[in-house]
Amino acid sequence: MLKWEVMFVYWADGAYMGGMKTEFWDGIFEESEMEGLMDLEDIADIIVNNVKPRKNLNVDQVVIKNH
C-alpha cells in the first residue's frame, strides 16, 4: 500500500495542487492505492469557504494536508 504525502497550497495568486484524486491516476494505480489522495470536492469546499471576502480580513494562504 502506498503512503501518500500530499499537500494542497492556495495563495492569492494561484493554487498549487498535489495528490488529488482524479482520473489522471486511472490505469496507473488501483483504487485501493489511491485512498490517501485528496478528494476534489472537499478541497473545493475548503477553498470557497476560506477565501470569500470578509470585512477586515484577508486570507493570503491556505495549506491543506492529508492525514
N, C-alpha and C positions, 0 to 999 in steps of 0.2 A: 504494500500500500504506500502510495506517495504521500509525503508530508509537504503540504503547500505552505510556503511562507509568502503571503501575498499582501499587497497594500494598495489602497486607492488614495490618491492625494488630489485635492482640489485647491487651486489657488485662484484668485480673482481673474487671472488671465488665461486659465485653461484647466483641463482635467487630465491627470496622468494615471492611467489605469494599468493594473497588472493582476493576473489571476482571476479574470472574470469568467463566469460560467456561460459560455456562448457556443454557437455551432462551430466556431473555429477549431475546437478540440475534437469534434466528431470524427471518428475514424482514427484518431491518434491515441486517445485514452478511452478506456472503458468507463461507463457511468459511475461505477463504484470508485474509480480512481479520481474522479472529479468532485468528490464530496467536499473537499476543503476549499473549492473555488467560491468566489462571492457571487451572489445572485444579482442580476441586473436590476430587478425591480426594487430590491432592498436598497441598493446603492442610490438609485434614482430618487427614492423616497427620502433618504437621508439628506441628499444634496438639496432637494427642493425645500425641505423643512428647515434647513440651516442657512440658506443663502438668500431667502426672501428679505426684502428691505424691512428694517425695524428702526424705530425712532431712536436716535443717538447710539446706535450700534452698527458695527461693520464686521462682517465675517471675512477675514482675509485668507484663511486657510482651514481646510477640513482634512483630517487624516483618518482613514478608516482601515483598520487591520482585521484580518480574520483571526479566529482563535481556535 
